[in-house]
Amino acid sequence: MFVLLRQMPAESHEYGRQRERIVARCLPLADHVASHFARRGEGLDDLVQVARLGLMNAINRFDPAKGPSFIGFAVPTMMGEVRRYFRDYSWGMRVPRRLRELHVQISRTTGDLAQQLGRAPTAGELSQALDVPREEIVECLVAGDAYRLDSLDAPVGTDSSGTPRLVADAVGGLDPQIEHITNREALRVLVAALPERERDVLRMRFFESMTQSQIAERIGVSQMQVSRILASTLRCLRDQLE
């Protein structure tokens, strides 16, 4: 779709229609990225608009000659746009200026690396690309979560007796499921950023319970190649979750 788009004059009606088709096809992905940030104190409608702006930027910047996976480029670009929105309007604690500036560099570099790699880059890859110690990259990404803090008196629902529950009631409590939920939501976005073949192999192996031989026959490669695809994809996902 993008190869055809780039061959059309930008002023032509055909270009506009092709671009609209790409946008319509990718809007659900932008909305999914927005929902990933929905519980951080901002309205979902605002986040959807920001993520869709990131989608437009990704469509404008994507060069199919540099990498085949638009999804792998678009997801980090949209996530970077939403993170910039939080950084600019919703910092909840004082974050050093150097980390804010590094955050901008990370957001830009993430999109470029994602197109080259066909997936979201790891902290180590960002470190190498920006010539910044990995520890600073991690520190910056952690600081990027320092968004607006809700009041401790903010209501968060009711208990079994109907009594209102406040944010303060949950502070200090240990939720045994929180790590699982965080990893699951992060994994969902990372899988969406994978090239189509890798996503299909994961789906067939873990959701359709197909053997490696069956997958190989389905996609027309050897069983050894399927094994390598699974190993490299799982290693990539594991590295990005750590």
N, C-alpha and C positions, 0 to 999 in steps of 0.2 A: 504493500500500500504506500509506503514512504518512497520507494524507488519511483513509483509512478508519480507521486506528488512532486518530487524534486524535478521531474522532467517537464512539468507544466509551468507556463508563465504565471508568476505570482498574481498578476492582475486579471487572469482569465476566470471565467465562470466555472470552468472545469476544475481549476485549482480550489476554488471556494467550496465546491460540492464535495470534492475528495477530502478536503480538510474537515468538513462537517461530518463526513462518514467516520473518519478516524476519531474525532471528538466524541461522537455518539457511542462508538464502540468502547471507548475508554472511560466514559463518565462513571460507570459503576465501580471501576478500580479507584478513581479519585475519591468517591464517596466512602469506599472501604478504608482508604488511608485516613480520611477525616475521622471516621468512627473509631480508629485506633487511638486517637487523642481525645475522645469525647468526654472523658471523666477527669479532665484537668481544670475545670472551672470555667471553660468558655462554652458558649452556645454551639450546638452542632451545626446550625445553619451557617454561622460565621466560619467554622472550620471547613465546611464543605466548599464554601466560596473560595477560601484560601487554597485548599487542595486542588480545586479546579483551575485556579490561576497557575498553580505549579504545573498542572497538566498542559495548559496552553504554552507555558515556557518550554516544557519538555518537547512538545510537538514542534515548536519553532526552532529549537536547538538541535534536535536529533539528526544525526548524519548517518544514514544506512551504510555508507562506505567505511565508517570507522568501527561499526559493530552491528551484528544482526539482531540483537534483542532490544526492542523498544521498551518492553516491560522492565527489563533490567536497568534501563536508563531512567524511565519515567518514575518508578516507585521512589528511588532515593531523591529525585528532583522534587517530587510532591512532598515527601516527608521533610525535606530541607526547607521548603517554603512554609510549611506549617510550623516547624521549629523556629524559623525566623520570626514568624508572627508572634509566637509566645515570647521569644527573646526581646523583641522590640516593644511589646505592649504588656507583658505579663510577668516580668521577673519578680519573684516573691522574696528574694533576699539579695544582698549586695554581692555581686559577682565581679571579680577583677576585670578591668578593661581588657587586659591581654587575652583573657579567656573568651570575652565577647568577640574580639577581633579574630581570634583563632576559630571560633565557631563559624564565622562567615566563610573563612577559607575552607573549613571542613565541608560545609554545605555545598560549596561550588565544586570542590574536588571530588566529592562523593558521586555527583552526577556524571562527571567525566570518566572516573574510574569504572563506574557501573556499566557504562556503555562499552568500555574496552574489555571488561571481564565477563560481562553477561550476568552479573550478580552484584549485590551490594558489597563494597569492599570491607575488609577487616580493619581493626585498629592498627595492626602492623603495616598493612598496605597503605593506609592513610599516612602513617608515620613516615614511611619511606618516600612517598610522593611529595610530602610537604617539608621533608627534612626537619621534622620535629620529633623529639623523644616520644616513644609510645606512651609513657606515663602521662605526658601532657595531653596527648590525644584523649586518653581515657578520662583524665581529670576534666577536660573540656566537655566531653559527652555527658559526664555525670552532672556538671554544672548546668548543662543545658536543660536539665530537669528541674531547675530551680525556678519554677513558674509561680504564678500568683497562688498564695496560700489561702485556703478558705478559713473563715473565722471558726474558732473552736465552738462557738455557739450556733453554728449553722446546722439546721435540721438535716438528718440523713434518713428519715423514715420513722417507723414506730416499732416497738417491741411487740411480743405476743399479747400483751395486755392492752395495747393501743396507746401506750405512753410514748410521746415523742422521744426519739434518740438524737443526740447531738454528736458532732464530730469528736468532741472531747471524750465521749463515752468509749470511743474506739482507740484513742491514743494510748500507746503502750501495750495494746493487746497484740498477741502473736497469732496471725492467721496462717495455719499450716498449709493452706492452699495458694497463698499469694505467689510463691515462686513458680508453682505450676501454671497459674493463670498468666503471669507475666511472660513466661517462656512460650506458652501456647499462642498468645497474641503476637509476640515478636516473630514466632515461627511462621504464623499465617502470612505475614507480610513478606518474610524472606522467601517462602515458597512461591508466592505470587510473582516474585522478581526473577525466578529461575527461567532459563530458556524452556520453550515448550516441550522439547524432548525429555529433559530432566524431570519436569513436572509430570509428564505422562508415565515415565518409568516409576516414579514414586507412587503415583496413584495405582498403577497396575500391581505393584509389589505389595503395598501396605493396605490398600483399600479394597482391591479386588482379589487379594491373596493368590496372585498368579506366581508360578515358579519363574526362575530366571530363563529357563528354556522356553517357556510359553511366551514370555515378554520378547525374547530374541526373535521368535518366529513372527510375532505380531508386528514388530517395527523393522524387521528385515536386517538384523545384525547378528553377530555371533553371541553365544552365551557368555563368553569371556568379556566381550565389549559391554554387555549389560552389567556384569559384575563390576567392571571398572567405572561405569557411569554411576552405579549405586554408591560405590565406595567414595568416589570423588565428591558426589553431591552431598552425601551424609557428612563427610569430613568438612566440607565448606559450611554447611548449616551449623555443625557443632562449633566450628571456630568462631562463627559470628555470634553465637549465643553465649560464648564464654566471655 
